[in-house]
């Protein structure tokens, strides 16, 4: 994809991406946020701009909300942001045998040997129970946190355009390839986006074949370099169309 320089005023476009591990995992594991082959950096480069990433392992829309409202670094980036990218919602759809507060609490178990034992037992049972459990975050809450994030930004008088994503797909053995919460999450995210006027990148359409064919990360969830290129270029096209439509208003 040829670079398309999109400017806001007198500077190149600046993106702020609220994401999850899909934004910083490559074909063999996690990478620094500024790695040039990650999708958000490919996107920014295609637009002749730059990207800042706020993301974490397993982040749901709720985690992004906590970051947006509680991380001073994000507050400092907002005044310089031209496009806000809500790249969360995919991890919300994963089946979870334990409630979030218990699952996340495993890291605090002490002593160390007990934590390792408990974590190993959970990893053993997760694939067996995944087909029968609910999503990590109910779809209504995913939509609510997306709504609240956008509204909080607007309440601060920031008017930059926002884009989002349709939750991704997976074939992860750690979840027994189960994804029974995906359809409801997609419907909830699309409903929020339609009401809020937020364009969405359809990740399943862009990345689905890459993931299902086994071309991505061996974990069956994260993407290979080809996948990052597909998403980066598709997001750049979406953002370019949004920026151009804004400039014509």
C-alpha positions in Angstrom: 0.0 0.0 0.0 1.5 3.4 -1.0 1.8 5.9 1.8 -0.9 8.5 1.9 0.0 11.5 3.9 -3.1 12.7 5.9 -2.6 15.9 7.7 -4.6 17.6 10.5 -3.8 21.3 10.3 -0.1 21.6 9.8 1.1 18.3 11.2 1.0 14.7 10.2 -1.8 12.5 11.5 -1.3 11.2 15.1 -3.1 8.1 16.3 -3.9 7.0 19.8 -4.7 3.3 19.9 -6.4 1.6 22.9 -5.7 -2.0 22.3 -5.0 -5.5 23.6 -2.3 -8.1 22.9 -3.4 -8.3 19.3 -1.7 -4.9 18.9 1.7 -6.0 20.2 2.0 -9.7 19.7 3.9 -10.9 16.6 4.2 -14.4 15.2 6.4 -15.6 18.1 5.4 -13.4 21.0 5.1 -9.9 22.5 7.1 -7.0 21.1 7.8 -3.3 22.0 4.9 -1.0 21.0 7.2 0.8 18.5 8.1 -2.3 16.5 7.5 -1.2 12.8 5.8 -4.4 11.7 3.0 -4.2 14.2 -0.3 -3.2 12.6 -0.8 0.2 14.3 2.7 1.3 13.1 2.0 0.0 9.6 -1.2 2.0 9.7 0.5 5.1 10.9 3.3 4.8 8.4 0.8 4.3 5.5 -0.8 7.6 6.6 2.5 9.4 6.9 1.9 9.8 10.6 2.7 8.2 14.0 0.9 6.0 16.5 0.9 5.8 20.3 -0.3 2.5 21.8 -1.9 1.9 25.2 -2.5 -1.9 25.6 -2.1 -4.9 27.8 -2.3 -8.6 28.0 -6.0 -9.7 27.8 -7.3 -6.2 27.9 -11.1 -5.9 27.5 -13.0 -2.8 26.8 -13.2 -2.4 30.6 -9.4 -2.4 30.9 -9.2 0.2 28.2 -11.8 2.3 30.1 -9.7 2.1 33.3 -6.6 3.1 31.4 -8.3 6.0 29.7 -9.6 7.3 33.0 -6.7 6.5 35.2 -3.4 6.7 33.2 -1.9 10.3 33.2 0.2 9.4 30.1 -3.0 8.9 28.1 -4.3 12.2 29.4 -1.2 13.9 28.0 -1.6 12.3 24.6 -5.3 13.2 24.1 -4.7 16.9 23.2 -2.2 15.8 20.5 -4.4 13.0 19.1 -6.0 13.3 15.7 -7.7 9.9 15.5 -8.7 7.8 18.5 -8.7 4.0 17.7 -10.7 1.7 20.0 -9.0 -1.6 19.1 -10.5 -3.5 22.1 -13.4 -5.9 22.3 -11.8 -9.1 21.0 -10.6 -10.4 24.4 -14.1 -9.7 25.8 -15.4 -12.6 23.7 -13.1 -15.3 25.0 -14.8 -18.0 27.2 -13.7 -17.8 30.8 -14.4 -20.6 33.3 -13.6 -18.2 36.2 -15.0 -14.7 36.9 -12.5 -12.0 35.9 -11.7 -11.0 39.5 -10.7 -14.6 40.3 -8.8 -15.2 37.1 -6.8 -12.0 37.4 -6.3 -12.7 41.1 -4.2 -15.8 40.4 -1.1 -13.6 40.1 -1.5 -12.6 43.7 -1.5 -16.1 45.2 1.3 -16.7 47.6 3.7 -18.4 48.2 5.2 -18.8 44.7 4.9 -22.6 44.6 1.2 -22.4 45.4 0.6 -19.7 42.7 2.4 -21.9 40.1 0.3 -24.9 41.2 -3.0 -23.1 41.0 -2.1 -21.5 37.7 -1.2 -24.9 36.2 -4.4 -26.5 37.4 -6.4 -23.6 35.8 -4.6 -24.0 32.5 -5.4 -27.7 32.6 -9.1 -27.2 33.1 -9.7 -24.1 31.0 -9.9 -25.9 27.6 -12.2 -28.5 29.0 -14.7 -25.9 30.4 -14.3 -23.3 27.7 -17.1 -24.6 25.5 -19.6 -24.4 28.3 -18.7 -21.0 29.8 -19.7 -17.4 29.1 -17.6 -14.7 27.6 -15.0 -12.9 29.7 -17.1 -9.7 29.5 -20.8 -9.6 28.7 -21.5 -8.0 25.4 -23.7 -5.3 27.0 -20.7 -4.3 29.1 -18.4 -4.2 26.1 -20.8 -1.8 24.4 -21.2 0.2 27.6 -17.5 0.8 28.1 -17.0 1.7 24.5 -19.8 4.2 24.9 -18.4 5.6 28.1 -14.9 6.0 26.7 -16.1 8.0 23.8 -18.4 10.1 25.9 -15.7 10.8 28.4 -13.4 12.1 25.6 -16.2 14.2 24.2 -16.9 15.6 27.7 -13.4 16.9 27.7 -14.2 18.8 24.5 -12.0 16.6 22.3 -13.6 16.3 18.9 -11.2 14.1 17.0 -12.8 11.3 15.0 -12.9 7.8 16.5 -12.9 4.4 14.8 -13.3 0.9 16.3 -13.1 -2.8 15.4 -15.4 -5.7 15.1 -14.1 -8.3 17.5 -11.5 -10.7 16.0 -11.8 -14.5 15.7 -9.5 -17.3 17.0 -8.7 -21.0 16.9 -6.8 -21.2 20.2 -6.4 -24.7 21.7 -6.2 -23.0 25.1 -9.9 -22.2 24.7 -10.7 -25.4 22.8 -11.4 -23.2 19.8 -14.6 -22.2 21.5 -16.1 -18.8 20.6 -19.8 -19.0 21.5 -19.8 -15.4 22.8 -18.5 -13.9 19.6 -21.8 -13.3 17.7 -23.5 -11.5 20.6 -20.4 -9.3 21.1 -20.3 -8.4 17.4 -23.9 -7.4 17.5 -23.4 -5.3 20.6 -20.3 -3.5 19.2 -22.1 -2.8 15.9 -25.1 -1.5 17.7 -22.9 0.9 19.7 -21.0 2.0 16.7 -24.1 2.7 14.6 -25.6 4.8 17.4 -22.4 6.7 18.0 -21.4 7.2 14.4 -18.1 5.3 14.8 -16.8 3.5 11.7 -15.6 -0.1 12.4 -12.9 -2.2 10.8 -14.4 -5.7 10.3 -11.5 -7.7 11.8 -13.1 -11.1 11.0 -13.4 -10.2 7.4 -9.8 -8.9 7.2 -8.0 -11.4 9.4 -10.3 -14.4 9.6 -8.7 -16.5 6.9 -5.2 -15.7 8.2 -6.2 -16.9 11.7 -8.3 -20.0 10.7 -5.7 -21.2 8.2 -3.0 -21.4 10.9 -0.9 -18.7 9.3 -0.7 -16.6 12.4 0.9 -17.1 15.8 0.9 -20.8 16.8 -1.3 -19.9 19.8 -4.2 -19.6 17.3 -5.2 -16.2 18.5 -2.5 -13.7 17.6 -1.3 -12.7 14.1 1.7 -13.3 11.9 3.4 -10.5 10.0 1.0 -11.0 7.1 -1.9 -10.5 9.4 -0.5 -7.3 10.8 0.0 -6.0 7.3 -3.6 -6.8 6.4 -5.0 -5.1 9.4 -2.6 -2.1 9.2 -3.4 -1.4 5.6 -7.2 -1.9 6.1 -7.2 0.4 9.1 -5.2 3.0 7.2 -7.8 2.9 4.4 -10.6 3.3 7.0 -8.9 6.2 8.8 -8.1 7.9 5.5 -11.7 7.8 4.4 -12.8 9.2 7.8 -10.2 12.0 7.7 -11.1 12.9 4.2 -14.8 13.0 5.0 -14.1 15.3 8.0 -12.0 17.6 5.8 -14.9 18.0 3.4 -17.4 19.0 6.1 
